[in-house]
Amino acid sequence: LFTKLLNKQTYPLCLCVEFIIIENNCRLTDKSIDLIATFCPELKYLSIKNCITLKSNSMQKLIECCNNLKYLDLTG
């Protein structure tokens, strides 16, 4: 999804993205979460259920960058 995003100069921030649901995705990586955190700073709702390839340390940048995050579902 975000793997082609290279930098903020090439791709602007996605300030209107507040809601993301990604479920049962074995291809979602820690880098994907890093890019979501970098390019979607206004994110309020993130559900990434049953994405078993993610590591717990990948959430650190998400928490640091997305100050408006109110809901985070890591079920599964």
Backbone as ProteinMPNN parsed JSONL, in Angstrom:
{"seq_chain_A": "LFTKLLNKQTYPLCLCVEFIIIENNCRLTDKSIDLIATFCPELKYLSIKNCITLKSNSMQKLIECCNNLKYLDLTG", "coords_chain_A": {"N_chain_A": [[0.818, -1.2, 0.0], [1.713, 1.398, 0.996], [4.271, 1.241, 0.103], [5.485, 2.484, -2.06], [5.847, 5.08, -1.416], [8.193, 7.552, -0.998], [9.392, 9.923, 0.105], [8.611, 12.944, 1.977], [8.802, 15.168, 0.355], [8.243, 14.282, -2.193], [5.759, 13.039, -1.903], [3.01, 14.44, -0.445], [1.829, 15.057, 2.941], [-0.917, 13.186, 4.232], [-3.293, 14.669, 5.304], [-6.034, 14.533, 5.545], [-6.694, 11.942, 6.129], [-8.139, 10.059, 8.526], [-9.083, 7.675, 9.404], [-8.465, 4.291, 9.305], [-8.747, 0.957, 8.299], [-7.391, -2.173, 8.385], [-7.447, -5.482, 7.884], [-6.722, -8.912, 8.592], [-4.342, -9.17, 7.099], [-1.555, -10.504, 5.965], [0.602, -9.441, 4.729], [1.151, -6.928, 5.6], [3.567, -4.834, 6.936], [6.104, -3.834, 9.353], [7.317, -1.588, 8.304], [5.242, -0.569, 6.77], [3.508, 0.357, 8.771], [5.155, 2.312, 9.836], [5.222, 4.105, 7.672], [2.514, 4.826, 7.518], [2.298, 6.183, 9.947], [4.077, 8.295, 9.454], [3.012, 9.637, 7.18], [0.33, 10.101, 7.721], [-0.497, 11.985, 9.898], [-2.764, 12.957, 11.206], [-4.328, 10.876, 11.926], [-6.978, 9.184, 13.515], [-8.285, 6.818, 14.059], [-7.369, 3.524, 13.984], [-7.436, 0.304, 12.865], [-5.987, -2.728, 12.928], [-6.455, -5.607, 12.674], [-5.609, -9.009, 13.217], [-3.14, -9.01, 11.847], [-0.524, -10.573, 11.623], [2.21, -10.315, 11.203], [3.334, -8.076, 12.3], [5.446, -6.362, 14.618], [5.822, -5.536, 18.073], [7.366, -3.248, 18.547], [6.953, -1.67, 16.34], [4.857, -0.004, 16.764], [5.667, 2.201, 18.156], [6.525, 4.552, 16.681], [4.114, 5.216, 15.535], [2.592, 5.975, 17.759], [4.094, 8.176, 18.569], [3.913, 9.96, 16.357], [1.219, 10.262, 15.623], [-0.68, 12.115, 17.139], [-3.388, 12.525, 17.557], [-4.581, 10.097, 17.725], [-7.114, 8.048, 18.779], [-8.249, 5.553, 18.883], [-7.065, 2.32, 18.713], [-6.817, -0.762, 17.392], [-5.487, -3.824, 17.884], [-6.137, -6.446, 17.773], [-5.71, -9.947, 17.7]], "CA_chain_A": [[0.0, 0.0, 0.0], [2.527, 2.601, 1.101], [5.662, 0.928, -0.182], [6.042, 3.342, -3.094], [6.071, 6.416, -0.881], [9.619, 7.676, -0.743], [9.689, 10.995, 1.045], [7.569, 13.955, 2.094], [8.912, 16.106, -0.741], [7.6, 13.666, -3.344], [4.381, 12.751, -1.55], [2.634, 15.278, 0.707], [1.131, 14.422, 4.057], [-2.336, 12.877, 4.023], [-3.911, 15.281, 6.478], [-7.466, 14.22, 5.63], [-6.883, 10.545, 6.518], [-8.358, 9.937, 9.961], [-9.694, 6.386, 9.689], [-7.895, 3.208, 8.497], [-9.006, -0.416, 8.741], [-6.662, -3.2, 7.639], [-7.687, -6.714, 8.632], [-6.308, -10.203, 8.025], [-3.355, -8.903, 6.063], [-0.251, -11.068, 6.313], [1.657, -8.715, 4.022], [1.39, -5.661, 6.272], [4.867, -4.901, 7.604], [6.449, -2.745, 10.265], [7.584, -0.424, 7.445], [3.924, -0.022, 6.417], [3.043, 1.119, 9.938], [6.026, 3.485, 9.88], [4.765, 5.035, 6.633], [1.217, 5.355, 7.949], [2.591, 7.167, 11.0], [4.761, 9.445, 8.85], [2.219, 10.36, 6.194], [-1.053, 10.318, 8.189], [-0.356, 12.452, 11.277], [-4.064, 13.282, 11.779], [-5.038, 9.618, 12.109], [-7.706, 9.074, 14.772], [-8.793, 5.461, 14.236], [-6.613, 2.524, 13.243], [-7.73, -1.081, 13.206], [-5.137, -3.658, 12.176], [-6.761, -6.904, 13.268], [-5.066, -10.243, 12.641], [-1.967, -8.751, 11.011], [0.396, -11.306, 12.493], [3.625, -10.063, 10.913], [3.792, -6.858, 12.964], [6.148, -6.478, 15.894], [5.339, -4.535, 19.024], [8.137, -2.0, 18.457], [6.51, -0.873, 15.2], [3.825, 0.92, 17.221], [6.287, 3.36, 18.804], [6.449, 5.738, 15.831], [2.694, 5.53, 15.39], [2.205, 6.7, 18.97], [4.81, 9.455, 18.579], [3.536, 10.839, 15.248], [-0.233, 10.429, 15.488], [-1.112, 12.638, 18.437], [-4.847, 12.517, 17.656], [-5.044, 8.712, 17.71], [-8.018, 7.755, 19.898], [-8.627, 4.147, 18.852], [-6.097, 1.437, 18.09], [-7.217, -2.162, 17.593], [-4.428, -4.758, 17.487], [-6.673, -7.766, 18.066], [-5.215, -11.061, 16.897]], "C_chain_A": [[0.862, 1.265, 0.0], [3.971, 2.381, 0.658], [6.282, 1.815, -1.24], [6.265, 4.776, -2.63], [7.526, 6.55, -0.461], [9.954, 8.755, 0.271], [8.596, 12.049, 1.018], [7.647, 14.993, 0.981], [8.199, 15.569, -1.979], [6.118, 13.459, -3.101], [4.001, 13.565, -0.32], [1.946, 14.456, 1.795], [-0.336, 14.221, 3.707], [-3.111, 13.392, 5.231], [-5.387, 14.944, 6.62], [-7.723, 12.772, 6.053], [-6.954, 10.456, 8.042], [-8.765, 8.528, 10.362], [-9.107, 5.331, 8.753], [-8.255, 1.871, 9.138], [-8.244, -1.353, 7.809], [-6.795, -4.476, 8.458], [-7.211, -7.931, 7.853], [-5.295, -10.042, 6.903], [-1.99, -9.406, 6.516], [0.903, -10.317, 5.664], [1.933, -7.34, 4.626], [2.664, -5.786, 7.089], [5.041, -3.749, 8.592], [6.729, -1.466, 9.481], [6.267, 0.228, 7.021], [3.379, 0.835, 7.55], [3.859, 2.398, 10.087], [5.567, 4.532, 8.856], [3.394, 5.619, 6.952], [1.44, 6.441, 8.996], [3.195, 8.44, 10.417], [3.824, 10.283, 7.989], [0.773, 10.631, 6.606], [-1.056, 10.814, 9.638], [-1.682, 12.78, 11.959], [-4.913, 12.039, 12.044], [-5.683, 9.557, 13.492], [-8.109, 7.642, 15.09], [-7.968, 4.519, 13.376], [-6.951, 1.142, 13.769], [-6.877, -1.969, 12.31], [-5.254, -5.044, 12.805], [-6.118, -8.039, 12.482], [-3.941, -10.013, 11.631], [-0.761, -9.293, 11.784], [1.873, -11.018, 12.257], [4.176, -8.842, 11.644], [4.462, -7.161, 14.296], [5.712, -5.337, 16.794], [6.099, -3.209, 18.915], [7.718, -1.125, 17.276], [5.456, 0.156, 15.607], [4.404, 2.198, 17.818], [6.172, 4.624, 17.958], [5.008, 6.171, 15.631], [2.222, 6.374, 16.574], [2.857, 8.085, 19.014], [4.273, 10.441, 17.546], [2.052, 11.16, 15.172], [-0.82, 10.853, 16.83], [-2.612, 12.608, 18.64], [-5.427, 11.111, 17.7], [-5.851, 8.419, 18.986], [-8.349, 6.277, 19.993], [-7.577, 3.356, 18.092], [-6.482, 0.008, 18.419], [-6.144, -3.068, 17.011], [-4.852, -6.198, 17.742], [-6.074, -8.813, 17.13], [-3.741, -11.002, 16.717]], "O_chain_A": [[0.747, 2.101, -0.897], [4.806, 3.268, 0.83], [7.508, 1.897, -1.316], [6.813, 5.592, -3.371], [8.028, 5.756, 0.335], [10.726, 8.516, 1.199], [7.747, 12.042, 0.126], [6.644, 15.643, 0.688], [7.611, 16.343, -2.734], [5.304, 13.681, -3.998], [4.606, 13.399, 0.739], [1.541, 13.314, 1.577], [-0.918, 15.011, 2.963], [-3.534, 12.608, 6.082], [-5.939, 15.059, 7.714], [-8.871, 12.412, 6.313], [-5.985, 10.732, 8.749], [-8.788, 8.215, 11.553], [-9.232, 5.455, 7.535], [-8.094, 1.675, 10.343], [-8.433, -1.325, 6.593], [-6.316, -4.547, 9.589], [-7.287, -7.976, 6.625], [-5.389, -10.711, 5.874], [-1.348, -8.787, 7.365], [2.061, -10.538, 6.017], [2.863, -6.658, 4.197], [2.825, -6.739, 7.852], [4.231, -2.824, 8.649], [6.411, -0.373, 9.95], [6.189, 1.452, 6.924], [2.849, 1.92, 7.311], [3.314, 3.449, 10.426], [5.535, 5.723, 9.164], [3.147, 6.794, 6.68], [0.826, 7.505, 8.927], [2.856, 9.542, 10.848], [3.846, 11.511, 8.065], [0.06, 11.334, 5.89], [-1.57, 10.124, 10.519], [-1.723, 12.873, 13.186], [-6.098, 12.155, 12.356], [-5.042, 9.836, 14.504], [-8.26, 7.285, 16.258], [-7.881, 4.702, 12.161], [-6.779, 0.846, 14.951], [-7.026, -1.964, 11.089], [-4.304, -5.575, 13.38], [-6.089, -8.028, 11.251], [-3.819, -10.761, 10.661], [-0.079, -8.56, 12.5], [2.711, -11.447, 13.05], [5.383, -8.602, 11.605], [4.087, -8.097, 15.002], [5.279, -4.289, 16.314], [5.522, -2.151, 19.168], [8.092, 0.047, 17.219], [5.196, 1.097, 14.857], [3.683, 3.184, 17.969], [5.761, 5.667, 18.467], [4.718, 7.366, 15.565], [1.53, 7.376, 16.392], [2.233, 9.053, 19.449], [4.185, 11.636, 17.826], [1.675, 12.233, 14.7], [-1.387, 10.039, 17.559], [-3.078, 12.661, 19.779], [-6.647, 10.95, 17.711], [-5.345, 8.527, 20.103], [-8.696, 5.79, 21.069], [-7.24, 3.689, 16.956], [-6.475, -0.393, 19.583], [-5.916, -3.081, 15.802], [-4.003, -7.074, 17.909], [-5.95, -8.592, 15.926], [-3.163, -11.87, 16.062]]}, "name": "protein", "num_of_chains": 1, "seq": "LFTKLLNKQTYPLCLCVEFIIIENNCRLTDKSIDLIATFCPELKYLSIKNCITLKSNSMQKLIECCNNLKYLDLTG"}
